[in-house]
Amino acid sequence: MRRGSLGGLFSLLDEIGDQRGAAAVLEEAREITPPDDVQGRYYLYFNEGLLRFHEQRFELARLAYRQALALPDAGKTADFDRAALYNLVESDVALGELDAAARDLSAAVAKLPAEPPLHMRCARAFFTGLLARAQRDPTRAEAAVREPLAASPPADWVWQLEHVLGGALEDQGRRDEAIAAYRRAIATVEQMRRDLAIDVLQ
């Protein structure tokens, strides 16, 4: 229960940008996670990757995600590995290592079920679009994100997909359409903020 609570606290602190607080919580979780707890160690590495990425220490983020992937399969699932691989794509792109990003994206997509549900299609589209933009292929980025957007995805994916769409449209010189996509992303974030039950987090 304590480790679970620390995980929730880490997520909250990371989301609001309190990196020092998130690092302290991560260290506390590390101290109480047994070496043979594969799932617990996965979350330690995964959260360290998030923290280092947000600190813009992308090499360290990649190292943490690679450590998560290297854990024994017993105790983790394809969902775990796919999440780490997707985050590796983001780190690879930030470092400009696009061949590595393409390999990690392919590995992540290979772990999808035959008929992925909408939230999985959203994740695939987001990271595909992210890489396609970095590869200067905005047409492919636009095509990737339009499919799940047309399926009315959950709000936490809508704003991310609209943001990638806005960038892809901007890359193509379609300024008015890009502005509209960015405005939809902003409107979605604002609605999510208003819907939070805890006023202080709004």
C-alpha positions in Angstrom: 0.0 0.0 0.0 2.8 2.3 0.8 4.5 1.7 -2.6 1.2 2.2 -4.3 0.7 5.5 -2.6 4.2 6.7 -3.4 3.5 5.8 -7.0 0.4 7.9 -7.1 2.2 10.8 -5.3 5.1 10.6 -7.8 2.6 10.9 -10.7 1.0 13.9 -9.2 4.2 15.7 -8.5 5.6 14.8 -11.9 2.5 16.1 -13.6 2.6 19.5 -11.9 6.3 19.9 -12.5 7.6 19.4 -9.0 10.8 17.5 -10.0 12.5 17.8 -6.7 9.5 16.4 -4.9 9.1 13.6 -7.5 12.8 12.7 -7.1 12.4 12.5 -3.3 9.3 10.2 -3.6 11.1 8.0 -6.2 14.1 7.6 -3.8 11.7 6.6 -0.9 10.0 4.1 -3.2 13.4 2.7 -4.2 14.4 2.1 -0.6 11.3 -0.1 0.1 11.1 -2.0 -3.2 12.6 -5.6 -2.8 15.1 -6.6 -5.4 12.9 -9.6 -6.5 9.8 -7.4 -7.1 9.9 -7.2 -10.9 6.8 -5.1 -11.2 8.0 -2.7 -8.5 11.4 -2.3 -10.1 9.7 -1.7 -13.5 7.8 1.3 -12.0 11.0 2.6 -10.4 12.8 2.6 -13.8 9.8 3.8 -15.7 9.2 6.7 -13.3 12.9 7.6 -13.3 12.7 7.7 -17.1 9.8 10.2 -16.9 11.7 12.3 -14.3 14.9 12.5 -16.4 12.9 13.2 -19.6 11.2 16.1 -17.9 14.6 17.3 -16.7 15.7 17.2 -20.4 18.3 14.6 -19.5 17.3 12.4 -22.4 20.3 9.9 -22.3 19.5 9.2 -18.7 15.8 8.8 -19.5 16.7 6.3 -22.2 18.9 4.3 -19.9 16.1 4.0 -17.3 13.6 2.8 -20.0 16.2 0.3 -21.2 16.6 -1.0 -17.7 12.9 -1.4 -17.4 12.8 -3.4 -20.6 15.7 -5.6 -19.5 13.8 -6.9 -16.4 12.6 -10.5 -16.6 9.3 -11.1 -18.4 7.8 -12.8 -15.3 6.1 -10.0 -13.4 5.4 -7.7 -16.3 3.3 -7.7 -19.4 3.4 -6.6 -23.0 1.6 -3.4 -21.9 4.6 -2.6 -19.6 7.2 -3.1 -22.4 5.1 -1.2 -24.9 4.9 1.8 -22.6 8.6 1.8 -22.1 9.3 1.5 -25.8 6.9 4.4 -26.7 8.7 6.6 -24.2 12.0 5.5 -25.7 10.7 6.8 -29.0 10.1 10.2 -27.5 13.6 10.2 -26.0 15.2 9.1 -29.2 13.4 11.9 -31.1 14.5 14.4 -28.5 18.1 13.3 -29.1 17.7 13.4 -32.9 18.3 9.6 -33.2 15.6 8.9 -35.6 16.7 5.4 -36.7 16.6 4.3 -33.1 13.2 5.9 -32.7 11.9 3.9 -35.7 13.2 0.7 -34.3 11.7 1.3 -30.9 8.4 2.3 -32.4 8.3 -0.9 -34.5 9.1 -2.9 -31.4 6.2 -1.2 -29.5 3.7 -1.7 -32.3 4.7 -5.4 -32.5 3.4 -5.8 -28.9 -0.1 -4.6 -29.8 -3.0 -7.1 -29.9 -4.4 -8.0 -33.3 -7.4 -5.6 -32.8 -6.2 -2.9 -30.5 -8.8 -0.9 -28.6 -9.1 2.9 -29.2 -6.7 4.0 -26.5 -4.0 1.8 -27.9 -4.6 3.1 -31.4 -4.3 6.6 -30.0 -0.9 5.9 -28.5 0.3 4.2 -31.7 -0.9 7.2 -33.7 0.6 9.8 -31.4 4.1 8.3 -31.4 3.9 7.6 -35.1 3.0 11.2 -35.8 5.7 12.4 -33.5 8.4 10.4 -35.4 6.9 11.3 -38.8 7.2 15.0 -38.0 10.8 14.6 -36.8 11.5 12.7 -40.1 10.0 15.8 -42.0 7.0 13.8 -43.2 4.1 15.9 -42.1 1.6 14.3 -44.4 2.2 10.9 -42.8 2.0 12.5 -39.3 -1.3 14.1 -40.2 -2.7 10.8 -41.6 -1.6 8.9 -38.5 -3.5 11.1 -36.0 -6.6 11.8 -38.0 -7.8 8.2 -37.8 -8.1 7.9 -34.0 -9.3 11.5 -33.7 -12.3 10.6 -36.0 -13.2 7.9 -33.5 -13.9 10.3 -30.6 -11.0 9.3 -28.3 -10.8 10.1 -24.6 -9.9 13.7 -23.7 -6.4 12.9 -22.4 -5.6 11.6 -25.9 -7.5 14.3 -27.9 -5.3 17.2 -26.8 -2.1 15.2 -27.6 -3.3 14.1 -31.0 -4.6 17.6 -31.8 -1.2 19.0 -30.8 0.6 16.7 -33.2 -2.0 17.4 -35.9 -1.4 21.2 -35.4 2.3 20.7 -35.8 1.9 18.6 -39.0 -0.4 21.1 -40.5 1.9 24.0 -39.6 4.8 22.0 -41.2 2.7 21.9 -44.4 2.1 25.7 -44.3 -1.6 25.2 -43.5 -1.5 27.9 -40.9 -5.3 28.4 -40.3 -5.9 24.7 -40.0 -3.0 24.4 -37.6 -4.3 27.2 -35.4 -7.7 25.5 -35.3 -6.1 22.2 -34.2 -4.0 24.0 -31.5 -7.2 25.7 -30.2 -9.0 22.4 -30.0 -6.1 21.0 -28.0 -6.2 24.0 -25.6 -10.0 23.7 -25.3 -9.7 20.1 -24.4 -7.0 20.7 -21.7 -9.2 23.5 -20.3 -12.2 21.2 -20.1 -10.1 18.5 -18.4 -8.9 21.1 -15.9 -12.4 22.3 -15.1 -13.6 18.7 -14.7 -11.0 18.0 -11.9 -12.8 17.4 -8.6 -9.9 18.9 -6.6 -10.0 22.6 -6.8 -6.4 23.2 -5.9 -5.3 21.1 -8.9 -7.4 23.1 -11.4 
